[in-house]
Amino acid sequence: MDRFDIGKMKITLNTSTIKPQPLMKKIELVAKAGYDGIELWLNDVYEYVGQGGEVSDVEKALADNGLFVPCMIAMRGWGEAEGFEYNIILDECKRRMELAARLKSPYIVATPPFFDADLNQVSQRYRDLLRIGKEAGVKPTMEYISFFKSVWRTRQAWQIVQEADDPDATIILDAFHTWNSASSTEEYRAIPLEKISHFHIDDAHPAKPQMQQIDPDRQMVGDGPIDLKAELALLKEKGYDGCVSLELFNQDLWKQDPLEMLKLGLERVKSVMPAE
């Protein structure tokens, strides 16, 4: 797949896949492995700056390595905070959005509460994030996390996006969370293309049942039970030509040679991509 061809899905890398590597090394490795773009974690940038680096260093590294940033991760706490704490968290969300916008990321992840939460409140709070995002120049995108207690199914996140009634409201589709929450991939059909920010690709542990897995159980593409070819074919059928981002949190993979592991990941993702 040629980089940045119009009409073709772009293969990107979420840096949780190589979490132990320092920020600048992550950028270098992702480019060397041949990915089109890189999903950065805001805490990595905060840590880099806290150790004496500059945001401009990150901008230069991205440009020098020919990588774009499809999304940055993440904003937390906004769905459950109350009173004065909520104002503090909104201020932090605004700072994170402004940093994402500076790095030319069109999206920033809005992570739902871990514990049970009033979904009506989460929807209202998501609207607050969208309002701030318009000022900052970035779109908060709603995620669902299959082992959380609040927004853990595809349809719940999609409901929140719909209730936002905002052109900037979007959802991240995630193969692992869809499978692990026993959501149906057919639910993807109801979601308009413009409402899908991007697609996280990952497989699940072959020896553990659905609804019992967590992040470290994610497996390399092709090593688990998820029918990733079918999901991508469905997305192509819809006309999707956005980012397919490899996202793993597997500590066994972290111990491997990072460049070789990333090359394998790219090869595996390509192997399940629909024919052009």
C-alpha positions as CSV (number, residue, x, y, z in Angstrom):
1,M,0.0,0.0,0.0
2,D,1.4,3.3,-1.0
3,R,1.4,6.0,1.6
4,F,-1.4,8.6,1.5
5,D,-3.1,7.3,-1.7
6,I,-6.5,8.9,-1.9
7,G,-9.4,6.5,-1.5
8,K,-7.2,3.8,0.3
9,M,-7.3,3.0,4.0
10,K,-4.2,4.3,5.8
11,I,-2.4,2.0,8.2
12,T,-1.3,3.7,11.4
13,L,0.2,2.7,14.7
14,N,-1.1,3.4,18.2
15,T,2.0,3.7,20.3
16,S,0.6,1.6,23.1
17,T,1.9,-1.2,20.9
18,I,5.4,-0.2,21.8
19,K,4.7,1.5,25.0
20,P,8.1,1.1,26.8
21,Q,10.0,3.0,24.0
22,P,10.7,6.7,24.6
23,L,8.6,9.2,22.5
24,M,11.2,10.1,19.9
25,K,12.2,6.4,19.4
26,K,8.5,5.6,18.9
27,I,8.3,8.1,16.1
28,E,11.5,6.8,14.5
29,L,10.4,3.1,14.7
30,V,7.0,3.7,13.3
31,A,8.4,5.5,10.3
32,K,11.1,2.9,9.7
33,A,8.5,0.1,9.9
34,G,6.6,1.8,7.1
35,Y,3.3,3.0,8.7
36,D,1.5,6.0,7.3
37,G,0.8,7.7,10.6
38,I,1.2,7.5,14.4
39,E,-1.4,7.8,17.2
40,L,0.4,9.6,20.0
41,W,-0.4,9.5,23.7
42,L,-0.6,12.9,25.3
43,N,1.1,11.7,28.5
44,D,4.2,10.7,26.4
45,V,4.4,14.3,25.1
46,Y,3.9,15.7,28.6
47,E,6.7,13.4,29.9
48,Y,9.0,14.5,27.1
49,V,8.4,18.2,27.8
50,G,8.7,17.6,31.5
51,Q,12.2,16.1,30.9
52,G,13.3,19.3,29.1
53,G,12.1,18.7,25.6
54,E,10.0,21.0,23.5
55,V,6.7,20.4,21.6
56,S,8.5,21.8,18.6
57,D,10.9,18.8,18.8
58,V,8.0,16.5,18.4
59,E,6.6,18.5,15.5
60,K,10.0,18.3,13.7
61,A,10.4,14.6,14.4
62,L,6.9,13.9,12.9
63,A,7.7,16.1,9.8
64,D,11.2,14.6,9.3
65,N,9.8,11.1,9.5
66,G,6.8,11.8,7.2
67,L,4.2,10.8,9.7
68,F,0.8,12.3,10.3
69,V,-1.2,12.1,13.6
70,P,-4.7,10.7,13.0
71,C,-5.7,10.9,16.7
72,M,-4.2,11.6,20.2
73,I,-5.0,9.8,23.4
74,A,-6.7,10.6,25.8
75,M,-9.1,12.7,28.0
76,R,-10.3,11.0,31.1
77,G,-12.4,11.9,34.1
78,W,-14.8,14.2,32.3
79,G,-17.7,11.8,32.4
80,E,-17.9,11.3,36.1
81,A,-16.4,14.4,37.8
82,E,-18.6,16.7,39.9
83,G,-18.7,20.3,41.0
84,F,-15.4,22.2,41.1
85,E,-13.5,19.0,40.1
86,Y,-15.3,19.0,36.8
87,N,-14.2,22.5,36.0
88,I,-10.6,21.5,36.7
89,I,-10.9,18.5,34.5
90,L,-12.4,20.6,31.7
91,D,-9.5,22.9,31.9
92,E,-7.1,20.0,31.5
93,C,-9.2,18.6,28.6
94,K,-8.8,22.0,26.9
95,R,-5.0,22.0,27.3
96,R,-4.9,18.5,25.9
97,M,-7.1,19.5,22.9
98,E,-4.9,22.5,22.2
99,L,-1.8,20.3,22.2
100,A,-3.5,17.8,19.9
101,A,-4.4,20.6,17.6
102,R,-0.9,21.9,17.6
103,L,0.4,18.5,16.5
104,K,-2.2,18.6,13.7
105,S,-4.3,15.8,15.0
106,P,-7.9,16.0,13.9
107,Y,-9.2,13.9,16.8
108,I,-8.6,13.3,20.5
109,V,-10.0,10.3,22.4
110,A,-12.8,10.9,24.9
111,T,-12.5,8.0,27.4
112,P,-15.7,7.1,29.3
113,P,-15.9,6.5,33.0
114,F,-14.6,3.2,34.4
115,F,-17.4,2.7,36.9
116,D,-21.2,2.7,36.3
117,A,-22.3,6.1,35.2
118,D,-25.5,7.9,34.1
119,L,-25.3,7.8,30.3
120,N,-27.5,10.9,30.0
121,Q,-24.8,12.7,32.0
122,V,-22.0,11.3,29.8
123,S,-23.9,12.5,26.7
124,Q,-24.2,16.0,28.2
125,R,-20.6,16.0,29.2
126,Y,-19.5,14.8,25.7
127,R,-21.4,17.9,24.3
128,D,-19.3,20.1,26.6
129,L,-16.1,18.5,25.1
130,L,-17.3,19.1,21.6
131,R,-17.9,22.7,22.4
132,I,-14.4,23.2,23.7
133,G,-13.0,21.2,20.8
134,K,-14.5,23.7,18.4
135,E,-12.5,26.4,20.1
136,A,-9.3,24.4,20.2
137,G,-9.6,23.1,16.6
138,V,-9.9,19.3,17.3
139,K,-12.7,16.8,17.5
140,P,-13.2,14.7,20.7
141,T,-14.1,11.2,19.5
142,M,-16.1,8.8,21.7
143,E,-14.7,5.4,22.6
144,Y,-16.2,2.3,24.2
145,I,-14.1,0.1,26.4
146,S,-15.4,-3.5,26.8
147,F,-14.1,-4.1,30.3
148,F,-15.4,-0.7,31.7
149,K,-18.7,-0.4,33.5
150,S,-20.2,2.6,31.8
151,V,-19.8,2.8,28.0
152,W,-18.7,-0.7,27.1
153,R,-20.6,-1.6,24.0
154,T,-20.6,-0.2,20.5
155,R,-24.2,0.8,20.6
156,Q,-23.8,2.8,23.8
157,A,-21.0,4.9,22.3
158,W,-23.1,5.3,19.1
159,Q,-26.1,6.4,21.2
160,I,-24.0,9.1,22.9
161,V,-22.7,10.3,19.5
162,Q,-26.3,10.5,18.2
163,E,-27.6,12.3,21.3
164,A,-24.8,14.9,20.9
165,D,-26.5,16.0,17.7
166,D,-23.3,17.7,16.6
167,P,-21.5,17.5,13.3
168,D,-18.2,17.0,15.1
169,A,-19.4,14.0,17.1
170,T,-17.7,10.7,16.1
171,I,-17.0,7.2,17.4
172,I,-13.9,5.1,17.3
173,L,-14.6,1.6,16.2
174,D,-12.4,-1.1,17.8
175,A,-12.3,-4.7,16.8
176,F,-11.2,-6.0,20.2
177,H,-13.8,-4.0,22.2
178,T,-16.5,-4.9,19.7
179,W,-15.7,-8.6,20.0
180,N,-15.0,-8.6,23.8
181,S,-18.3,-6.9,24.6
182,A,-20.2,-9.3,22.4
183,S,-21.3,-6.4,20.2
184,S,-22.3,-7.2,16.6
185,T,-20.2,-5.9,13.8
186,E,-23.4,-5.5,12.0
187,E,-23.9,-2.4,14.2
188,Y,-21.3,-0.7,12.1
189,R,-23.7,-0.6,9.2
190,A,-25.9,2.0,11.0
191,I,-23.1,4.4,11.6
192,P,-22.6,7.0,8.8
193,L,-19.0,7.2,7.4
194,E,-18.6,10.8,8.6
195,K,-19.3,9.6,12.2
196,I,-16.4,7.1,12.2
197,S,-13.1,8.8,13.3
198,H,-11.0,5.7,12.8
199,F,-10.7,2.0,13.3
200,H,-8.5,0.2,15.9
201,I,-7.4,-3.2,14.7
202,D,-6.4,-5.9,17.2
203,D,-7.1,-9.5,17.9
204,A,-8.2,-11.2,21.1
205,H,-6.8,-14.0,23.3
206,P,-7.7,-17.3,21.7
207,A,-8.1,-19.1,25.0
208,K,-10.3,-16.7,26.9
209,P,-14.0,-16.1,26.4
210,Q,-15.7,-12.9,25.4
211,M,-16.5,-10.3,28.1
212,Q,-13.6,-11.6,30.2
213,Q,-10.6,-10.0,28.5
214,I,-8.7,-6.8,29.3
215,D,-6.1,-4.7,27.4
216,P,-3.1,-7.1,28.0
217,D,-5.1,-9.9,26.3
218,R,-5.0,-8.2,22.9
219,Q,-3.1,-10.3,20.4
220,M,-1.3,-9.6,17.2
221,V,-3.6,-9.5,14.2
222,G,-4.2,-13.1,13.0
223,D,-3.4,-14.7,16.3
224,G,-6.9,-14.7,17.8
225,P,-10.6,-15.4,17.0
226,I,-11.7,-12.1,15.5
227,D,-12.8,-12.1,11.9
228,L,-10.9,-9.0,11.0
229,K,-11.2,-9.5,7.2
230,A,-15.0,-9.5,7.6
231,E,-15.0,-6.3,9.6
232,L,-12.7,-4.5,7.2
233,A,-14.7,-5.7,4.2
234,L,-17.9,-4.3,5.9
235,L,-16.1,-1.0,6.3
236,K,-15.0,-1.0,2.7
237,E,-18.5,-1.8,1.6
238,K,-19.6,1.4,3.5
239,G,-17.0,3.4,1.6
240,Y,-14.6,3.8,4.5
241,D,-11.1,5.0,3.5
242,G,-9.9,6.3,6.9
243,C,-7.2,5.0,9.2
244,V,-6.8,1.4,10.4
245,S,-4.6,1.7,13.5
246,L,-2.9,-1.2,15.1
247,E,-3.4,-1.0,18.9
248,L,-2.0,-3.6,21.2
249,F,-1.2,-3.5,25.0
250,N,0.6,-6.9,25.1
251,Q,3.6,-7.0,27.4
252,D,4.9,-10.1,25.7
253,L,5.1,-8.1,22.4
254,W,6.8,-5.2,24.3
255,K,9.7,-7.6,25.1
256,Q,10.3,-8.3,21.4
257,D,12.5,-6.4,19.1
258,P,10.2,-3.3,18.5
259,L,11.1,-2.8,14.8
260,E,10.7,-6.4,13.9
261,M,7.4,-6.6,15.8
262,L,6.1,-3.4,14.1
263,K,7.0,-4.8,10.7
264,L,5.2,-8.0,11.5
265,G,2.2,-6.0,12.6
266,L,2.1,-4.0,9.3
267,E,2.4,-7.2,7.3
268,R,-0.5,-8.8,9.3
269,V,-2.7,-5.8,8.9
270,K,-2.1,-5.7,5.2
271,S,-3.0,-9.4,5.0
272,V,-6.5,-8.7,6.3
273,M,-7.1,-5.5,4.3
274,P,-9.7,-5.7,1.5
275,A,-8.5,-5.9,-2.1
276,E,-8.4,-2.5,-3.8
